[in-house]
Structure formats: structure tokens, C-alpha cells
Amino acid sequence: MTDPRQSPTETILASLPRRRRAEARFHFYGIAAIGIALGFLILLIGAIGHQGIGAFSQTEIALDVTLDESVLDPSGTRDPETLSTANYRAVVRAALGEIFPEAVRKRRDRRKLTALVSIGAGFELRELVLADPGLIGRTMRVWVPADDEVDMLFKGVTVRDSGRFTEKQLGWLDRLEAEGRIRSAFNWRFFSNGDSREPELAGILGAMSGSFFALVTCLALSFPLGVMAAIYLEEFAPRNRWTDLVEININNLAAVPSIVFGLLGLAVFLGFMGLARSAPLVGGMVLALMTLPTIIIVTRASLHAVPPSIREAAIGLGASRMQAMLHHTLPLATPGIMTGTIIGMARALGELAPLIMIGMVAFIVDVPQGLLDPASALPVQVYIWADSPERAFAEKTAAAIIVLLAFLVVMNLTAVILRRRFERRW
């Protein structure tokens, strides 16, 4: 209790140390909270980066392959269909047999030896021959991907005595390494291939293409509709109970869980309209429904932030309300609209639940070429790989998360840069 004999000034001065201590504690709590949050963020990014960095390199084995014409093109016609269906796996086995002739005497040893090389080695040889049929009949050294278990061994994830390799296989690998036939190279297949059951061949190109087509559809639908709806509600709509009801529902839709929009897309776009399942067009339409309320709210806020004096000055000089809006209000509100739209697109890029509901979780090998081709998306690809039993898919999952986070960071940085570049302060 304060002394009644003290004056108000003395009472205030006496309470200053306590108030300053409380302010210092509050400041410390804020700094500590920010530090803890940054610590967890660094820990999360560090864990993902440590696990996913290995996916950007791939162990390769050098083989001296002989593109035997009797195996690849017995007729000698160089017909593309014949070349595409030839037994390139036999060429790989023959190249391995040249290095380890003692291993081809028993069928079991041949299987163990061939298992060291990825099944994709034959596919890559096929691509080389189809690109240049003149290679047939020549012997050349080709670097082919190793099996995912071999890749994990040379990356240190798998130990030699794990039981995943026989003594003969370990001896063959040691000999290949001693002869300089094993190297670690940049994993360009991760960015140029679609999905695959084989971890060493799996890539994100199909998922990136699906996300691109879905985002283009989402932007084409949600941006013009959202901006036009916001302009009408903010500039021209009468203030009555119906517009109030519309505004309340728009605000409520912005907080609806994304899976609800997936259920809506499943019922309307797939069930009622009969559109193609797992197509980027449907995914983009669902994401547009989810992004539309956000764009409307951001656009209205940007329009409302423009001083009324600008509208009044334009109208006072003889411009109509539409002219004042198109030539003065909307251009000044564009930076905020662009920022909100980019942030909305970034949120749509990372959404998983609505895409699962419309079937974009299917295993898609081919890279989509259009809006109606079956496709996956980056968040869905992360989900699929995380559920795969092969250990090599763990680093693929983390690497895909790194790529997804990189896209999100770039989109958010773009929004910040545009905001600071074109923002007007009143």
C-alpha cells in the first residue's frame, strides 16, 4: 500500500523501478520466445537438410558396354521400334561379365552381380541408342546408376555387416572401387525423371509439372474472380443485409479447413461434372476455391487502404466511379493485391489434403504434358515417398521437402520485394 502522506509525484517515482523491472522481464520473455522459435526452426531445417542432402548425389558404376548388333538390332534396319524393345539388360549383364568372368559361371552369382546395378541402366542405354543409332556395334564406357542399396552403402547409411550384401558382392564392389569404376556424381535424375518404384531412378519432374499446371489453373481462375468480386463489394455494392451476409461467408470460407474444399471438388468436379480424376485441371480448380476467399479479403483491404481523397478528387474532376476506380484506386492498390495473391499461391502450392481427395495421390510415372494428363504434385510426392518402405526414399523425401521449401521461400521473398518496391505510404 502507498503512504497517504506521499504526494502523487512521489508515488509515481517510487513505482518506477518496479515498472522498469516488469518491462525488462517482458522484453526478455519476448527475446527468449523469438530465440526458442528460431532454434526450433534451425533444428528443423538442419535435420531436413542433413537427411536430404544425400539425394542430390548418386553412386554410379562405369561399365565398358558393347552394343552388340546381334542383340539390339538383328535385322540391321535400325527401326526405332525394334531398338526401343531390345534387351539392353543383357548388354549390361555382358559388360559385368567381362569384369567378373568368374561370376557368370553360376546363375545365382549372375543374379547377385547384376543386382549391384540399377534396373535403370538398361533404360539409359536405350536412350543413348535411340538418340544415336550409329553407336550400335561400338564398345564404350558408360556410367550407369548403382542400385539403391549400393548407393546407401557408399553414402555411409548402410554398414558393410548389415547383412544386405554377401561377401562376394562386397568383394566385387571393393574391386570396382579399386579400379576407379565407382564414383559419386550429381543426381540429375532427381530433377529430370518422374516417379519410380526404384529409389535411384525416382525424380520430382512429374510432381513439379503437376504443381505448375495446377497453380496456373488456380491463378487463372481465382485471381480475376477474386479481384472483380472485391472491387464490387468494396466500391459498388450497396450496404445492406445481403452484402453483409456475403462478406461474413467470405471471411468464414477463408478459415475453412482445406480438406473441406477437397470434398467439395470430389463431389462437384468429379462426381457431378465427371472431370478426369487426378488431373491438374481439377486440382487447380479445387485450389482456386480455397484461394479465392484469401484474394478477395486481401484485395478489399488493399482497396480500402487507398485514401478516399484520391477517389473524391477524381470524381470531382469529372470522372465516373468506374473511371476513378480503374485509373486511380486499382493501380494504387495493385502492390497489395499482388502480394496477397502470391502468398495465396504459396499456400496453395503446399496444400496436400484437397489433392488427396481428388485422387492426385496416385502413382504417376509419366511427366504430365497438359492440364488433363494424370499428375501428382510436390506435397503429394512427399507424402508418397514418406510412406515407401525403401530406406533410400527417406532422403528423397527430405530432398523433395527442401525443393518445396525453396519454392515457398522464393514466392514469399518475391511478395516482400514487390511490396517494398511498389508500396505507397500515405
N, C-alpha and C positions, 0 to 999 in steps of 0.2 A: 504494500500500500504506500501511496505517496504521502509525504508530510504535508498536512494542510497549511503549515506555515510557509511552505515554499511557494514562490511565485511561479506562474506558468512557464516563464523562460527557464527558470532553474529546473523545473520538472522535465522540460524537453531536453535540456543539456544533459541531465542525469541519465536519460533513456538512450542517448545517442550511442554509447559503447555497446549496449545490448542489441540495438538495431543494426549496428555495423557488423557485429558478430553474426547475427542472423543472415544478413545479406552476404557475408563471406561464406557461410555454410551453404546457402542456396547456390552461390556461384560455384563452389567446389562440387556440389552434387550434380550440377549441370555439366561441368567439365568431365566429371567421372562417368556420367552416363554416356556422353559422346565418346570418351575413350574406350569404354566397355563395348559399345556398339561397333566402333572401328576395329577393335581387337577381334571380335567375332567375325566381322566381315573379312578381315585379313586372313583369319584362320580358315574360313570357308573357301575363299579364293585360293589360298595356298594349298589346301587339301585337294581341291578340284584340279588345280594346275599340276601338282605333283603326280597325281594319278593319270591325268590325261596327256601329259607332255610326251609320253612314250608312243602314243598313237600317231604322232607326226613323223615317226621314223619306222622303217620296215626292214627286217633282215632279208637279204637276198642271197641267192646261190648262183654262181657262174657255171654254166653248162656249155660244153662245146657240142652243139647240136648239128646233126647232118640232116638237112631237109631232103630226105630220100624221095625221089620222084616215084619210085615203085610203091611207096606208102601213101604219099599225098595226092598224086595225080597219075595213076597207072595209065590212063588213056592219053596223057600228054596234051589234052585240049586246053588246059588252063581255065576250065569253066569255073566261074565263081561259086556256083552251087556245089560242084564237086570239091573245090578247095575248102569251102566252109564246113563240109561234113566229113572231112578226112580225119584220120586217127592221129591227132597231134600228141595225144598222151603216149602213144607208142614211141614217138620220136624222143620224148622226154625220158622214157624208160631206157631207150637205147643209149642216150647220152650218159645217163647214170651208170649203165652197164660198162661203158668204156672206161669210166673212172674206177669202178669197183667190179672187175670181172669175176672175182670170187663170189660176189653176192648174187649173181644171176644163175647160179647152179641150182639153187633150191627156190621153190616157189614162195615159201614163207619169207625167205630173206629178200626176195624181189619186192614183195609187198612192204616189208619194213623199210627198205631203201626208198621205194617210191613215195612212202608216206612222209618222208622228210621234206618233200617239195609240195607246194600248194597245188591243188587241182586247177588253179587259175593259170598255171604255167602253160598248159596246152592252149588255153584261150588266147593268151598273149602271143604265142607263136602263130596262131591262126590269124590274128590281126596283122602281124608282120607280113605273112604270106599274101593275104588279101590286098594289103597296101602295095606290095611289090612282088608279083608272081615270079619275077626273074630270080628271086632268091632260091627257088627250088633247084636242088642239085648241089648247093653250096654247103660248106661247113663253116659255122660262125659261132663266136662266143656270145651268149645271151645271158643277161642277168634276170633270173626269174624269182618270184616271191617264195620264201620258205613257208612251211606250214606254221600255223599259229602257235603250236606248242614249241617248235624250234625258235620262233621269234621270242616267245616268253622266256625261253632258256637263255638266249643271248642277251636279253634285256635284264636278266637277273631276277625276274619274277619267279621263275621255276628253278629249283635247285637240281643238281645232277642226280642225286639219290632219291628223288621224289617217286621213282617207280614208273614214271611216264615214258621212259626210254629204256631200251635194252642196252646191254653192254656193247653189242655190235653197232647199234645206232650211235651211241656216244663215241665209239671209235671212228666211225665214218665221219661224224661231224668234226672231230678233232683233226682228222686228216684233211678235210675240206678247208678248215680254218688255217692249218699249217701251209697249205698250198695257195693261200690267198684267194680262195673261191667263195668266201663268205664276207659280206660287208653289211653295214647299216647305212641305208640311203633314205632320203626324204620320201615320205609316203605320199606320193602324188595321187595314188589310187584313192586315198581318203576323200579327195576333193573332186575326182573325175569319175568315180564309179557310183552306181546306185547301191541299194541294199543287197546283201548276200547272206547266205547261211554260213559262209566261211568268213571268220573274222578278218583274216588278212586281205580279203577282197572287198569287204564292206566299205561303202563310202556314203557321203551325205549329199551328193549332187541331186539325186532324186528328191530328197526331202527339201533341199534348198529351192529347187524348181517348183515343187508343190506349194511351199510357203510364198514364193514370189507370185505365182498365179493367184493364190488365194488373197494376198494383200492387194494386188492390183484390182481384183474384183471388189474387195471390201472398200478400197478408196474410191473407185468409180461410182459405187452405189451410195456410200454413206456421206461422202463429202458434199456433193451438190444438194442432196436431200436435206442434210443437216444444216447447211448454211442457209438454204432457202426457208426452211422451217423456222430457224432462229430469227431471220430477218423479218418474217411475217409476225411472229409472236412479239418481237421487241419493238418493231417500228409501226406496224399497221393494224395488228389485232385489237379489237375493242376490249376493254377491261370489263368482263362480266364473269358469271359463274362457270361458263363453258371453257373459256380460256384458262381460268384458274384451275379447273379440273384437268385440262391438258397439261399445264405446267406441273401440277402435282404428280401426274402419272409419268411424265418425262423424268422428273427427279427420282421417282421410285424405281423406274427402269434402270437408271444408272447404277443402282445398288443391288440389282437382282443378280444372284449367282450365275456364272457363265453357263453352267450345265443346264439351266432352265432354257436358255436360248438354243442349246443343242437339242433338247427335247422338242422345242418348237420347230426347229429345222427338220428333225426326224419326222414329225407329224405332217408338216405342211409341204416342204420341198421334196421329201422322199415319198411319204405316204399319199399325199393328195395330188401333187403335181407330177410325181413319177420321174423326177430327175435322176441322173446317174449317181449311183452310190459311190462314195469315196472319190468324188471329182472335186478339183479345186474350185469350180464354179459354185458348187453347193457350200463348200467350206467358206468361200468368200462371202456368200450371201448370209450365212449364219454369223460370221464375224461382223458383217455390216450391221446386222440387227443389234449386236452387242455394243458396237462402237457409236452408233447413231445418237443415243442419248448424251454421251460424253461430248460429241461435237456440237450438238445443239446447245448444251449448257455453256461450253467454253465460248462459242460464238456469241451467244447472248451477253455473256459477261464482257467480252471484248467490245461489242457494240455499245453496251451501257457505259463503258469506261470513257468513251469519246464525249467530250464536254458538250452539253446541249447548246452552248452558244454557237458552235460550228453549224449545227442544223438550222438554228434560228437565223444566222447570218445568211446562209444560202437561200433560205426561204424568203428572207427579207429582200434579197436582190432579185427575186422573181422566179427562183427555181421551184419546181414541184417537189412534193415529198419524195417521190421516187428518184428524181434527179439529185436531190440533196443526199439521199442515201447512197446511190450508186457512185456519185462523183466525189463525195466528201467523207461520209461516215464509214462506208465499207473499206475504202483504201486505208484510212487511218486505223481501222480495226484489224486489218489483214495480218500484221505480225502476231497478234494474239491468237487469231484463228489458225494460222499455220502452226504455231507452237502446240496448241491443243490437239490439232489433227495428228501431228507427228507423234505426240505422246500416246494418243489413242491407237495409232497404228502399231506402236511399240508394244502396247498391252495386247493387242490382237495377235502379234507375232508370237508371244509367249503363251498363248492360251492352248490348253490341251483338252479339257473336258468337252467342249462343244464339238470338237473334231472327232473325238472318240464316238460320240453319239451318232454321228452321220456316217460312220464306217471308214474314216480315214486312218484307222489303226491297222488296216490290212497290210500283209507283207507284199510290198511292191518292189520288183526288181528293176523294171524298165524306168528310164527317166521320162517323166511326162513332157509331151510336146505341145499341149494345148489345155484349155480350160476343162474339157470333158474327159481327158485321159485319167485313168486311176492314178492316184498320187498319195503320198504321205506328206508330212510336214516336220519341221525340225523338232518341236516339242514331242510329237508322236514318235519320231525316230529315237529320241532319248528314252522314251517310255518302253519301246520295243526292245532296245538293246539292254536296258537295265533289267529286263525280265529274262534275258537269254542266259543259259547255264554256262556257256563257254567263258573262261576267265579272261580271254583276250577282249571280249566285248565290254569288260569293265572300263578299260582305258578308252575304248571307243566312245562309251557313254560320256565319260568325263570330257573327252575332246569335243564331242558334239555340244556339250553344255558350254564349253569355252567359246565355241563359234557362235552359239546363240547369245551368250552374254556380250560378245564383241559387237554383234549387230545391235543389241539393245543399247549398249553404251554409245555407239555411233549415232543412233537415232536420237537419243536424248541429248547428246552433245550438239547435234545439228539443231535441235529445238532451242537449246540455250543460246547458241551462236546467232540464230535468226532473231531470237527475241532481243538480244542485246544490240544487234546490228540495226534493226528497224524500229525498235521501241521508241515511242514518243512520250515524254514526260510532260504532264500538264501542270 
